[in-house]
Amino acid sequence: MGEWQIASGGSVPDNAFRAGSDGNPVYVIKAWHEGDLLPGKLASGSAYVPYGGAEIKKDDYEVLLGSNYSWVGHHPSAPLPGNVVPGGQTASGETLYIAHVSIDGVDVIGKFHPSNGKAYIPYFGKELHYENYEILVRN
């Protein structure tokens, strides 16, 4: 579910889904890292994914397109909504979903890892984890 466009070097397709703001628009991306296809963020001309405790910068990525999406609150013990948007998968085949956290008014996009029950967010060089987060759904 969801249409993606390959991009690189900080470029943003014209019809990219605007996921929030950090003072500038923030977009949803996914990129390969260590065999995993990870959801993350494109902000201020740079793409990042959360992995292994760090915020990993990626030069090549895919950007989520369209506008028919919204964020909904989710608790790790609750079932996923039927219209949840998948954002990637682990090397072992587990589906990852697109997570959103607001930190001091800044919208940050990362991954929800169902088997771990947490959202992992790339932020200022680190991978932070949250149990209070939103996930992306198709309207």
N, CA, C and O atoms as a GROMACS GRO file, in nm:
protein
  556
    1MET      N    1   0.085  -0.116   0.000
    1MET     CA    2   0.000   0.000   0.000
    1MET      C    3   0.090   0.124   0.000
    1MET      O    4   0.185   0.131   0.078
    2GLY      N    5   0.061   0.217  -0.085
    2GLY     CA    6   0.142   0.338  -0.097
    2GLY      C    7   0.230   0.331  -0.220
    2GLY      O    8   0.280   0.225  -0.256
    3GLU      N    9   0.247   0.444  -0.284
    3GLU     CA   10   0.332   0.453  -0.403
    3GLU      C   11   0.460   0.526  -0.365
    3GLU      O   12   0.457   0.625  -0.292
    4TRP      N   13   0.571   0.476  -0.415
    4TRP     CA   14   0.703   0.528  -0.380
    4TRP      C   15   0.778   0.566  -0.506
    4TRP      O   16   0.759   0.505  -0.611
    5GLN      N   17   0.866   0.667  -0.495
    5GLN     CA   18   0.951   0.707  -0.607
    5GLN      C   19   1.096   0.709  -0.561
    5GLN      O   20   1.129   0.764  -0.456
    6ILE      N   21   1.181   0.648  -0.643
    6ILE     CA   22   1.325   0.646  -0.614
    6ILE      C   23   1.380   0.789  -0.625
    6ILE      O   24   1.345   0.863  -0.717
    7ALA      N   25   1.465   0.826  -0.531
    7ALA     CA   26   1.527   0.958  -0.530
    7ALA      C   27   1.665   0.947  -0.465
    7ALA      O   28   1.701   0.842  -0.411
    8SER      N   29   1.741   1.055  -0.471
    8SER     CA   30   1.874   1.056  -0.409
    8SER      C   31   1.919   1.199  -0.383
    8SER      O   32   1.862   1.294  -0.436
    9GLY      N   33   2.023   1.211  -0.301
    9GLY     CA   34   2.089   1.339  -0.280
    9GLY      C   35   2.002   1.449  -0.222
    9GLY      O   36   2.030   1.566  -0.246
   10GLY      N   37   1.898   1.414  -0.148
   10GLY     CA   38   1.812   1.516  -0.088
   10GLY      C   39   1.698   1.562  -0.175
   10GLY      O   40   1.620   1.648  -0.134
   11SER      N   41   1.685   1.506  -0.296
   11SER     CA   42   1.577   1.549  -0.385
   11SER      C   43   1.442   1.500  -0.335
   11SER      O   44   1.430   1.393  -0.275
   12VAL      N   45   1.339   1.582  -0.362
   12VAL     CA   46   1.202   1.553  -0.320
   12VAL      C   47   1.112   1.556  -0.443
   12VAL      O   48   1.106   1.659  -0.510
   13PRO      N   49   1.042   1.447  -0.475
   13PRO     CA   50   0.948   1.448  -0.587
   13PRO      C   51   0.837   1.551  -0.564
   13PRO      O   52   0.802   1.581  -0.450
   14ASP      N   53   0.782   1.603  -0.673
   14ASP     CA   54   0.678   1.706  -0.665
   14ASP      C   55   0.558   1.663  -0.582
   14ASP      O   56   0.501   1.744  -0.509
   15ASN      N   57   0.518   1.537  -0.593
   15ASN     CA   58   0.397   1.492  -0.525
   15ASN      C   59   0.427   1.408  -0.400
   15ASN      O   60   0.350   1.319  -0.364
   16ALA      N   61   0.539   1.438  -0.334
   16ALA     CA   62   0.575   1.366  -0.211
   16ALA      C   63   0.476   1.397  -0.100
   16ALA      O   64   0.426   1.509  -0.089
   17PHE      N   65   0.448   1.297  -0.016
   17PHE     CA   66   0.361   1.316   0.100
   17PHE      C   67   0.436   1.397   0.205
   17PHE      O   68   0.543   1.356   0.252
   18ARG      N   69   0.380   1.512   0.242
   18ARG     CA   70   0.440   1.594   0.347
   18ARG      C   71   0.392   1.541   0.482
   18ARG      O   72   0.274   1.552   0.515
   19ALA      N   73   0.483   1.485   0.559
   19ALA     CA   74   0.449   1.414   0.682
   19ALA      C   75   0.449   1.503   0.804
   19ALA      O   76   0.398   1.464   0.909
   20GLY      N   77   0.505   1.623   0.792
   20GLY     CA   78   0.514   1.712   0.907
   20GLY      C   79   0.616   1.821   0.881
   20GLY      O   80   0.648   1.852   0.766
   21SER      N   81   0.668   1.878   0.990
   21SER     CA   82   0.762   1.988   0.979
   21SER      C   83   0.863   1.985   1.093
   21SER      O   84   0.833   1.945   1.205
   22ASP      N   85   0.984   2.030   1.060
   22ASP     CA   86   1.086   2.055   1.163
   22ASP      C   87   1.133   2.200   1.149
   22ASP      O   88   1.246   2.233   1.184
   23GLY      N   89   1.043   2.284   1.096
   23GLY     CA   90   1.076   2.419   1.053
   23GLY      C   91   1.080   2.423   0.902
   23GLY      O   92   1.059   2.528   0.841
   24ASN      N   93   1.106   2.309   0.842
   24ASN     CA   94   1.098   2.283   0.698
   24ASN      C   95   1.015   2.157   0.681
   24ASN      O   96   0.995   2.082   0.777
   25PRO      N   97   0.964   2.132   0.559
   25PRO     CA   98   0.885   2.010   0.538
   25PRO      C   99   0.964   1.883   0.567
   25PRO      O  100   1.084   1.875   0.541
   26VAL      N  101   0.894   1.784   0.622
   26VAL     CA  102   0.950   1.652   0.651
   26VAL      C  103   0.871   1.551   0.568
   26VAL      O  104   0.749   1.556   0.562
   27TYR      N  105   0.944   1.458   0.504
   27TYR     CA  106   0.882   1.359   0.417
   27TYR      C  107   0.916   1.218   0.465
   27TYR      O  108   1.014   1.198   0.536
   28VAL      N  109   0.832   1.122   0.425
   28VAL     CA  110   0.854   0.980   0.458
   28VAL      C  111   0.941   0.917   0.350
   28VAL      O  112   0.915   0.933   0.231
   29ILE      N  113   1.046   0.846   0.393
   29ILE     CA  114   1.130   0.772   0.299
   29ILE      C  115   1.145   0.628   0.348
   29ILE      O  116   1.109   0.594   0.460
   30LYS      N  117   1.199   0.546   0.260
   30LYS     CA  118   1.249   0.414   0.301
   30LYS      C  119   1.380   0.392   0.227
   30LYS      O  120   1.397   0.437   0.114
   31ALA      N  121   1.472   0.324   0.293
   31ALA     CA  122   1.604   0.301   0.235
   31ALA      C  123   1.662   0.170   0.289
   31ALA      O  124   1.628   0.127   0.399
   32TRP      N  125   1.748   0.110   0.210
   32TRP     CA  126   1.814  -0.015   0.249
   32TRP      C  127   1.931   0.014   0.341
   32TRP      O  128   2.008   0.107   0.318
   33HIS      N  129   1.943  -0.070   0.445
   33HIS     CA  130   2.059  -0.062   0.534
   33HIS      C  131   2.078  -0.198   0.600
   33HIS      O  132   1.987  -0.250   0.665
   34GLU      N  133   2.196  -0.257   0.584
   34GLU     CA  134   2.231  -0.385   0.646
   34GLU      C  135   2.126  -0.494   0.619
   34GLU      O  136   2.095  -0.575   0.706
   35GLY      N  137   2.072  -0.496   0.497
   35GLY     CA  138   1.976  -0.598   0.458
   35GLY      C  139   1.832  -0.569   0.496
   35GLY      O  140   1.742  -0.645   0.459
   36ASP      N  141   1.807  -0.461   0.569
   36ASP     CA  142   1.672  -0.420   0.606
   36ASP      C  143   1.628  -0.304   0.517
   36ASP      O  144   1.709  -0.218   0.481
   37LEU      N  145   1.500  -0.300   0.482
   37LEU     CA  146   1.441  -0.185   0.414
   37LEU      C  147   1.368  -0.106   0.523
   37LEU      O  148   1.265  -0.149   0.574
   38LEU      N  149   1.424   0.012   0.557
   38LEU     CA  150   1.382   0.085   0.676
   38LEU      C  151   1.308   0.214   0.643
   38LEU      O  152   1.355   0.292   0.560
   39PRO      N  153   1.193   0.240   0.708
   39PRO     CA  154   1.129   0.370   0.696
   39PRO      C  155   1.208   0.475   0.773
   39PRO      O  156   1.272   0.445   0.874
   40GLY      N  157   1.204   0.597   0.723
   40GLY     CA  158   1.273   0.706   0.789
   40GLY      C  159   1.223   0.840   0.740
   40GLY      O  160   1.109   0.852   0.695
   41LYS      N  161   1.308   0.940   0.750
   41LYS     CA  162   1.268   1.078   0.721
   41LYS      C  163   1.360   1.142   0.618
   41LYS      O  164   1.478   1.108   0.606
   42LEU      N  165   1.303   1.236   0.545
   42LEU     CA  166   1.378   1.326   0.458
   42LEU      C  167   1.346   1.466   0.507
   42LEU      O  168   1.232   1.510   0.500
   43ALA      N  169   1.447   1.536   0.556
   43ALA     CA  170   1.428   1.668   0.613
   43ALA      C  171   1.550   1.754   0.583
   43ALA      O  172   1.664   1.709   0.595
   44SER      N  173   1.525   1.878   0.544
   44SER     CA  174   1.633   1.974   0.517
   44SER      C  175   1.737   1.918   0.422
   44SER      O  176   1.857   1.940   0.439
   45GLY      N  177   1.691   1.843   0.320
   45GLY     CA  178   1.781   1.794   0.216
   45GLY      C  179   1.861   1.671   0.250
   45GLY      O  180   1.953   1.635   0.175
   46SER      N  181   1.830   1.603   0.361
   46SER     CA  182   1.902   1.482   0.398
   46SER      C  183   1.803   1.374   0.440
   46SER      O  184   1.702   1.402   0.504
   47ALA      N  185   1.835   1.248   0.404
   47ALA     CA  186   1.751   1.133   0.439
   47ALA      C  187   1.819   1.052   0.549
   47ALA      O  188   1.940   1.031   0.546
   48TYR      N  189   1.739   1.007   0.646
   48TYR     CA  190   1.791   0.932   0.759
   48TYR      C  191   1.699   0.816   0.794
   48TYR      O  192   1.577   0.826   0.780
   49VAL      N  193   1.758   0.706   0.839
   49VAL     CA  194   1.683   0.593   0.894
   49VAL      C  195   1.740   0.559   1.032
   49VAL      O  196   1.857   0.585   1.059
   50PRO      N  197   1.655   0.501   1.119
   50PRO     CA  198   1.703   0.457   1.250
   50PRO      C  199   1.754   0.314   1.242
   50PRO      O  200   1.688   0.226   1.187
   51TYR      N  201   1.873   0.291   1.299
   51TYR     CA  202   1.927   0.154   1.297
   51TYR      C  203   2.037   0.139   1.402
   51TYR      O  204   2.128   0.222   1.409
   52GLY      N  205   2.029   0.034   1.481
   52GLY     CA  206   2.138  -0.002   1.572
   52GLY      C  207   2.178   0.106   1.670
   52GLY      O  208   2.295   0.117   1.705
   53GLY      N  209   2.081   0.187   1.715
   53GLY     CA  210   2.111   0.292   1.811
   53GLY      C  211   2.157   0.423   1.750
   53GLY      O  212   2.187   0.518   1.822
   54ALA      N  213   2.162   0.428   1.616
   54ALA     CA  214   2.214   0.548   1.548
   54ALA      C  215   2.117   0.600   1.442
   54ALA      O  216   2.030   0.527   1.393
   55GLU      N  217   2.134   0.726   1.408
   55GLU     CA  218   2.066   0.789   1.295
   55GLU      C  219   2.160   0.774   1.176
   55GLU      O  220   2.270   0.829   1.176
   56ILE      N  221   2.117   0.700   1.074
   56ILE     CA  222   2.203   0.667   0.959
   56ILE      C  223   2.162   0.752   0.839
   56ILE      O  224   2.046   0.747   0.796
   57LYS      N  225   2.255   0.830   0.786
   57LYS     CA  226   2.227   0.911   0.667
   57LYS      C  227   2.233   0.823   0.543
   57LYS      O  228   2.323   0.741   0.528
   58LYS      N  229   2.136   0.841   0.453
   58LYS     CA  230   2.127   0.763   0.330
   58LYS      C  231   2.124   0.856   0.210
   58LYS      O  232   2.049   0.954   0.207
   59ASP      N  233   2.207   0.825   0.109
   59ASP     CA  234   2.208   0.905  -0.013
   59ASP      C  235   2.101   0.860  -0.112
   59ASP      O  236   2.048   0.941  -0.188
   60ASP      N  237   2.068   0.731  -0.112
   60ASP     CA  238   1.968   0.675  -0.202
   60ASP      C  239   1.850   0.625  -0.121
   60ASP      O  240   1.868   0.560  -0.018
   61TYR      N  241   1.729   0.656  -0.166
   61TYR     CA  242   1.609   0.626  -0.089
   61TYR      C  243   1.488   0.630  -0.182
   61TYR      O  244   1.498   0.666  -0.299
   62GLU      N  245   1.372   0.593  -0.127
   62GLU     CA  246   1.245   0.607  -0.196
   62GLU      C  247   1.156   0.698  -0.112
   62GLU      O  248   1.159   0.692   0.011
   63VAL      N  249   1.078   0.783  -0.180
   63VAL     CA  250   0.992   0.881  -0.112
   63VAL      C  251   0.846   0.840  -0.131
   63VAL      O  252   0.805   0.804  -0.242
   64LEU      N  253   0.768   0.846  -0.022
   64LEU     CA  254   0.625   0.816  -0.030
   64LEU      C  255   0.553   0.929  -0.102
   64LEU      O  256   0.574   1.047  -0.073
   65LEU      N  257   0.468   0.892  -0.198
   65LEU     CA  258   0.395   0.988  -0.279
   65LEU      C  259   0.248   0.995  -0.238
   65LEU      O  260   0.194   0.901  -0.180
   66GLY      N  261   0.184   1.107  -0.269
   66GLY     CA  262   0.041   1.123  -0.249
   66GLY      C  263   0.008   1.209  -0.129
   66GLY      O  264   0.096   1.264  -0.063
   67SER      N  265  -0.122   1.220  -0.102
   67SER     CA  266  -0.167   1.304   0.010
   67SER      C  267  -0.276   1.237   0.092
   67SER      O  268  -0.322   1.294   0.191
   68ASN      N  269  -0.318   1.120   0.054
   68ASN     CA  270  -0.433   1.055   0.117
   68ASN      C  271  -0.392   0.970   0.237
   68ASN      O  272  -0.426   0.852   0.245
   69TYR      N  273  -0.318   1.032   0.330
   69TYR     CA  274  -0.268   0.962   0.448
   69TYR      C  275  -0.295   1.045   0.573
   69TYR      O  276  -0.317   1.166   0.563
   70SER      N  277  -0.294   0.982   0.687
   70SER     CA  278  -0.302   1.054   0.814
   70SER      C  279  -0.233   0.973   0.923
   70SER      O  280  -0.209   0.853   0.908
   71TRP      N  281  -0.202   1.041   1.032
   71TRP     CA  282  -0.139   0.978   1.148
   71TRP      C  283  -0.246   0.941   1.249
   71TRP      O  284  -0.336   1.020   1.276
   72VAL      N  285  -0.236   0.821   1.306
   72VAL     CA  286  -0.327   0.779   1.413
   72VAL      C  287  -0.245   0.724   1.529
   72VAL      O  288  -0.143   0.657   1.509
   73GLY      N  289  -0.291   0.753   1.649
   73GLY     CA  290  -0.224   0.700   1.767
   73GLY      C  291  -0.232   0.548   1.770
   73GLY      O  292  -0.331   0.489   1.726
   74HIS      N  293  -0.126   0.487   1.820
   74HIS     CA  294  -0.123   0.340   1.826
   74HIS      C  295  -0.051   0.298   1.954
   74HIS      O  296   0.046   0.360   1.995
   75HIS      N  297  -0.100   0.192   2.014
   75HIS     CA  298  -0.035   0.133   2.131
   75HIS      C  299   0.022  -0.002   2.089
   75HIS      O  300  -0.044  -0.075   2.016
   76PRO      N  301   0.142  -0.036   2.133
   76PRO     CA  302   0.206  -0.161   2.089
   76PRO      C  303   0.121  -0.287   2.108
   76PRO      O  304   0.134  -0.382   2.030
   77SER      N  305   0.035  -0.289   2.210
   77SER     CA  306  -0.045  -0.409   2.234
   77SER      C  307  -0.173  -0.413   2.151
   77SER      O  308  -0.242  -0.515   2.148
   78ALA      N  309  -0.205  -0.302   2.083
   78ALA     CA  310  -0.327  -0.296   2.002
   78ALA      C  311  -0.302  -0.355   1.863
   78ALA      O  312  -0.190  -0.349   1.812
   79PRO      N  313  -0.406  -0.412   1.802
   79PRO     CA  314  -0.389  -0.460   1.665
   79PRO      C  315  -0.364  -0.342   1.571
   79PRO      O  316  -0.408  -0.230   1.597
   80LEU      N  317  -0.295  -0.369   1.462
   80LEU     CA  318  -0.272  -0.266   1.362
   80LEU      C  319  -0.401  -0.240   1.285
   80LEU      O  320  -0.475  -0.334   1.257
   81PRO      N  321  -0.428  -0.114   1.250
   81PRO     CA  322  -0.546  -0.085   1.168
   81PRO      C  323  -0.532  -0.153   1.031
   81PRO      O  324  -0.421  -0.174   0.982
   82GLY      N  325  -0.645  -0.186   0.971
   82GLY     CA  326  -0.643  -0.253   0.840
   82GLY      C  327  -0.586  -0.167   0.730
   82GLY      O  328  -0.541  -0.219   0.628
   83ASN      N  329  -0.587  -0.034   0.748
   83ASN     CA  330  -0.538   0.057   0.645
   83ASN      C  331  -0.398   0.111   0.675
   83ASN      O  332  -0.357   0.212   0.618
   84VAL      N  333  -0.324   0.043   0.765
   84VAL     CA  334  -0.188   0.086   0.798
   84VAL      C  335  -0.099   0.074   0.673
   84VAL      O  336  -0.115  -0.018   0.593
   85VAL      N  337  -0.006   0.169   0.660
   85VAL     CA  338   0.083   0.172   0.543
   85VAL      C  339   0.215   0.103   0.580
   85VAL      O  340   0.285   0.151   0.668
   86PRO      N  341   0.249  -0.009   0.514
   86PRO     CA  342   0.380  -0.070   0.539
   86PRO      C  343   0.492   0.020   0.488
   86PRO      O  344   0.477   0.087   0.386
   87GLY      N  345   0.603   0.020   0.561
   87GLY     CA  346   0.713   0.107   0.522
   87GLY      C  347   0.843   0.036   0.495
   87GLY      O  348   0.943   0.100   0.462
   88GLY      N  349   0.844  -0.097   0.507
   88GLY     CA  350   0.967  -0.171   0.482
   88GLY      C  351   0.960  -0.308   0.546
   88GLY      O  352   0.853  -0.355   0.585
   89GLN      N  353   1.076  -0.371   0.556
   89GLN     CA  354   1.082  -0.501   0.622
   89GLN      C  355   1.224  -0.532   0.664
   89GLN      O  356   1.321  -0.480   0.609
   90THR      N  357   1.233  -0.619   0.764
   90THR     CA  358   1.364  -0.662   0.812
   90THR      C  359   1.419  -0.768   0.716
   90THR      O  360   1.347  -0.821   0.632
   91ALA      N  361   1.546  -0.798   0.731
   91ALA     CA  362   1.610  -0.902   0.649
   91ALA      C  363   1.543  -1.037   0.672
   91ALA      O  364   1.545  -1.122   0.583
   92SER      N  365   1.484  -1.057   0.790
   92SER     CA  366   1.416  -1.184   0.820
   92SER      C  367   1.271  -1.186   0.772
   92SER      O  368   1.202  -1.287   0.788
   93GLY      N  369   1.224  -1.075   0.712
   93GLY     CA  370   1.091  -1.072   0.653
   93GLY      C  371   0.982  -1.007   0.736
   93GLY      O  372   0.866  -1.006   0.694
   94GLU      N  373   1.014  -0.954   0.855
   94GLU     CA  374   0.912  -0.887   0.935
   94GLU      C  375   0.878  -0.751   0.874
   94GLU      O  376   0.967  -0.673   0.841
   95THR      N  377   0.748  -0.723   0.858
   95THR     CA  378   0.704  -0.594   0.804
   95THR      C  379   0.726  -0.485   0.908
   95THR      O  380   0.695  -0.502   1.026
   96LEU      N  381   0.780  -0.372   0.862
   96LEU     CA  382   0.798  -0.253   0.945
   96LEU      C  383   0.698  -0.148   0.898
   96LEU      O  384   0.662  -0.143   0.780
   97TYR      N  385   0.654  -0.064   0.990
   97TYR     CA  386   0.554   0.037   0.959
   97TYR      C  387   0.612   0.176   0.985
   97TYR      O  388   0.715   0.190   1.050
   98ILE      N  389   0.545   0.277   0.934
   98ILE     CA  390   0.593   0.415   0.940
   98ILE      C  391   0.541   0.480   1.068
   98ILE      O  392   0.420   0.488   1.089
   99ALA      N  393   0.632   0.526   1.151
   99ALA     CA  394   0.597   0.585   1.280
   99ALA      C  395   0.629   0.734   1.282
   99ALA      O  396   0.716   0.781   1.210
  100HIS      N  397   0.555   0.806   1.366
  100HIS     CA  398   0.573   0.950   1.383
  100HIS      C  399   0.576   0.982   1.532
  100HIS      O  400   0.496   0.931   1.610
  101VAL      N  401   0.670   1.066   1.569
  101VAL     CA  402   0.679   1.118   1.705
  101VAL      C  403   0.705   1.268   1.693
  101VAL      O  404   0.780   1.312   1.606
  102SER      N  405   0.644   1.346   1.781
  102SER     CA  406   0.673   1.489   1.788
  102SER      C  407   0.764   1.512   1.908
  102SER      O  408   0.730   1.478   2.022
  103ILE      N  409   0.882   1.570   1.882
  103ILE     CA  410   0.979   1.598   1.987
  103ILE      C  411   1.001   1.749   1.992
  103ILE      O  412   1.057   1.807   1.899
  104ASP      N  413   0.956   1.813   2.100
  104ASP     CA  414   0.969   1.959   2.114
  104ASP      C  415   0.917   2.032   1.991
  104ASP      O  416   0.979   2.128   1.945
  105GLY      N  417   0.802   1.988   1.938
  105GLY     CA  418   0.739   2.053   1.824
  105GLY      C  419   0.797   2.015   1.690
  105GLY      O  420   0.754   2.068   1.587
  106VAL      N  421   0.892   1.925   1.688
  106VAL     CA  422   0.954   1.879   1.563
  106VAL      C  423   0.896   1.742   1.527
  106VAL      O  424   0.896   1.650   1.609
  107ASP      N  425   0.846   1.729   1.403
  107ASP     CA  426   0.794   1.602   1.355
  107ASP      C  427   0.908   1.513   1.308
  107ASP      O  428   0.987   1.553   1.223
  108VAL      N  429   0.916   1.392   1.365
  108VAL     CA  430   1.023   1.299   1.330
  108VAL      C  431   0.959   1.168   1.286
  108VAL      O  432   0.867   1.118   1.350
  109ILE      N  433   1.009   1.113   1.176
  109ILE     CA  434   0.955   0.992   1.115
  109ILE      C  435   1.055   0.879   1.131
  109ILE      O  436   1.175   0.898   1.112
  110GLY      N  437   1.005   0.761   1.165
  110GLY     CA  438   1.090   0.644   1.179
  110GLY      C  439   1.011   0.517   1.155
  110GLY      O  440   0.919   0.514   1.073
  111LYS      N  441   1.048   0.411   1.226
  111LYS     CA  442   0.988   0.279   1.204
  111LYS      C  443   0.916   0.230   1.329
  111LYS      O  444   0.960   0.256   1.441
  112PHE      N  445   0.805   0.160   1.308
  112PHE     CA  446   0.743   0.083   1.416
  112PHE      C  447   0.777  -0.062   1.389
  112PHE      O  448   0.749  -0.116   1.282
  113HIS      N  449   0.839  -0.124   1.489
  113HIS     CA  450   0.888  -0.262   1.480
  113HIS      C  451   0.794  -0.347   1.565
  113HIS      O  452   0.811  -0.353   1.686
  114PRO      N  453   0.694  -0.415   1.503
  114PRO     CA  454   0.592  -0.485   1.582
  114PRO      C  455   0.646  -0.586   1.682
  114PRO      O  456   0.596  -0.593   1.794
  115SER      N  457   0.746  -0.665   1.647
  115SER     CA  458   0.794  -0.768   1.740
  115SER      C  459   0.865  -0.708   1.861
  115SER      O  460   0.876  -0.773   1.965
  116ASN      N  461   0.913  -0.583   1.848
  116ASN     CA  462   0.976  -0.514   1.961
  116ASN      C  463   0.877  -0.426   2.036
  116ASN      O  464   0.904  -0.384   2.149
  117GLY      N  465   0.762  -0.397   1.972
  117GLY     CA  466   0.660  -0.316   2.036
  117GLY      C  467   0.698  -0.171   2.058
  117GLY      O  468   0.646  -0.107   2.149
  118LYS      N  469   0.789  -0.119   1.976
  118LYS     CA  470   0.833   0.019   1.992
  118LYS      C  471   0.849   0.087   1.857
  118LYS      O  472   0.867   0.023   1.754
  119ALA      N  473   0.841   0.220   1.861
  119ALA     CA  474   0.876   0.302   1.746
  119ALA      C  475   1.021   0.346   1.765
  119ALA      O  476   1.061   0.385   1.875
  120TYR      N  477   1.098   0.341   1.658
  120TYR     CA  478   1.239   0.382   1.660
  120TYR      C  479   1.254   0.501   1.566
  120TYR      O  480   1.215   0.495   1.449
  121ILE      N  481   1.311   0.608   1.619
  121ILE     CA  482   1.313   0.737   1.551
  121ILE      C  483   1.457   0.786   1.536
  121ILE      O  484   1.532   0.785   1.634
  122PRO      N  485   1.498   0.829   1.414
  122PRO     CA  486   1.632   0.888   1.398
  122PRO      C  487   1.629   1.035   1.440
  122PRO      O  488   1.552   1.114   1.385
  123TYR      N  489   1.712   1.072   1.537
  123TYR     CA  490   1.707   1.208   1.589
  123TYR      C  491   1.844   1.250   1.643
  123TYR      O  492   1.895   1.188   1.737
  124PHE      N  493   1.901   1.353   1.584
  124PHE     CA  494   2.030   1.409   1.626
  124PHE      C  495   2.136   1.302   1.648
  124PHE      O  496   2.202   1.298   1.752
  125GLY      N  497   2.151   1.217   1.548
  125GLY     CA  498   2.259   1.118   1.549
  125GLY      C  499   2.227   0.989   1.621
  125GLY      O  500   2.306   0.895   1.617
  126LYS      N  501   2.113   0.984   1.689
  126LYS     CA  502   2.079   0.865   1.767
  126LYS      C  503   1.950   0.801   1.717
  126LYS      O  504   1.871   0.863   1.646
  127GLU      N  505   1.931   0.675   1.755
  127GLU     CA  506   1.805   0.605   1.734
  127GLU      C  507   1.734   0.601   1.869
  127GLU      O  508   1.777   0.530   1.960
  128LEU      N  509   1.627   0.678   1.881
  128LEU     CA  510   1.550   0.683   2.005
  128LEU      C  511   1.430   0.591   1.993
  128LEU      O  512   1.378   0.572   1.883
  129HIS      N  513   1.386   0.532   2.104
  129HIS     CA  514   1.268   0.446   2.097
  129HIS      C  515   1.156   0.501   2.185
  129HIS      O  516   1.179   0.559   2.291
  130TYR      N  517   1.033   0.480   2.136
  130TYR     CA  518   0.914   0.532   2.202
  130TYR      C  519   0.804   0.427   2.204
  130TYR      O  520   0.792   0.345   2.113
  131GLU      N  521   0.725   0.431   2.311
  131GLU     CA  522   0.606   0.346   2.318
  131GLU      C  523   0.480   0.428   2.295
  131GLU      O  524   0.372   0.371   2.280
  132ASN      N  525   0.492   0.561   2.291
  132ASN     CA  526   0.382   0.650   2.254
  132ASN      C  527   0.418   0.711   2.119
  132ASN      O  528   0.515   0.785   2.108
  133TYR      N  529   0.340   0.680   2.018
  133TYR     CA  530   0.373   0.719   1.881
  133TYR      C  531   0.247   0.712   1.796
  133TYR      O  532   0.142   0.667   1.842
  134GLU      N  533   0.259   0.757   1.674
  134GLU     CA  534   0.152   0.745   1.575
  134GLU      C  535   0.203   0.661   1.459
  134GLU      O  536   0.324   0.656   1.434
  135ILE      N  537   0.112   0.596   1.388
  135ILE     CA  538   0.148   0.523   1.267
  135ILE      C  539   0.069   0.580   1.150
  135ILE      O  540  -0.038   0.638   1.166
  136LEU      N  541   0.125   0.561   1.032
  136LEU     CA  542   0.065   0.616   0.911
  136LEU      C  543  -0.039   0.520   0.855
  136LEU      O  544  -0.014   0.400   0.840
  137VAL      N  545  -0.157   0.576   0.824
  137VAL     CA  546  -0.264   0.498   0.762
  137VAL      C  547  -0.309   0.569   0.634
  137VAL      O  548  -0.293   0.690   0.618
  138ARG      N  549  -0.366   0.489   0.545
  138ARG     CA  550  -0.427   0.545   0.424
  138ARG      C  551  -0.570   0.583   0.457
  138ARG      O  552  -0.643   0.506   0.520
  139ASN      N  553  -0.611   0.702   0.414
  139ASN     CA  554  -0.749   0.750   0.437
  139ASN      C  555  -0.848   0.677   0.348
  139ASN      O  556  -0.968   0.704   0.354
   0.00000   0.00000   0.00000
